[in-house]
Amino acid sequence: MNKQALDDVLKEGMRLIKKTDLSNEMVEIWARYSMDIINLISRNNFLKYQYSSIVANAMLSIDTPNKKLDDCLRFLISNYSII
């Protein structure tokens, strides 16, 4: 169940990043959803802290929605095995 929920988060993120009309609002909703899932499935408090920092920095940046989503996805993918 844990990895399936994470897989679903990643699939949805990958689907969104392909959209030509991706908005900051879409990324923010996905980011909140992904943080909720990480908080539910991970026991690693440091990883949760790191991811919340990545999300916060992305949401506060002036980067494009695609860059914000890319930053979040890269973190999740690179830490997949320890989530």
Backbone hydrogen bonds, N-H to C=O, Kabsch-Sander energy under -0.5 kcal/mol:
donor,donor_aa,acceptor,acceptor_aa,energy
5,A,1,M,-2.3
6,L,2,N,-1.9
7,D,3,K,-2.9
8,D,4,Q,-2.2
9,V,5,A,-1.9
10,L,6,L,-2.5
11,K,7,D,-2.7
12,E,8,D,-2.3
13,G,9,V,-2.3
14,M,10,L,-2.6
15,R,11,K,-2.1
16,L,12,E,-2.4
17,I,13,G,-2.3
18,K,14,M,-0.7
18,K,15,R,-0.6
19,K,16,L,-1.9
22,L,19,K,-0.8
27,V,23,S,-2.0
28,E,24,N,-2.6
29,I,25,E,-2.4
30,W,26,M,-2.4
31,A,27,V,-2.9
32,R,28,E,-2.3
33,Y,29,I,-2.3
34,S,30,W,-3.0
35,M,31,A,-2.4
36,D,32,R,-2.4
37,I,33,Y,-2.2
38,I,34,S,-2.6
39,N,35,M,-2.7
40,L,36,D,-1.6
41,I,37,I,-2.5
42,S,38,I,-2.3
45,N,43,R,-1.1
48,K,44,N,-2.1
49,Y,45,N,-2.2
50,Q,46,F,-2.8
51,Y,47,L,-2.7
52,S,48,K,-2.4
53,S,49,Y,-2.0
54,I,50,Q,-2.3
55,V,51,Y,-2.7
56,A,52,S,-2.4
57,N,53,S,-2.7
58,A,54,I,-2.3
59,M,55,V,-2.8
60,L,56,A,-1.9
61,S,57,N,-0.9
61,S,58,A,-0.6
68,K,64,T,-2.3
69,L,65,P,-2.6
70,D,66,N,-2.6
71,D,67,K,-2.4
72,C,68,K,-1.7
73,L,69,L,-2.8
74,R,70,D,-2.8
75,F,71,D,-1.7
76,L,72,C,-2.2
77,I,73,L,-2.9
78,S,74,R,-2.6
79,N,75,F,-1.5
80,Y,77,I,-1.1
82,I,79,N,-1.3
83,I,79,N,-1.0
83,I,80,Y,-0.8
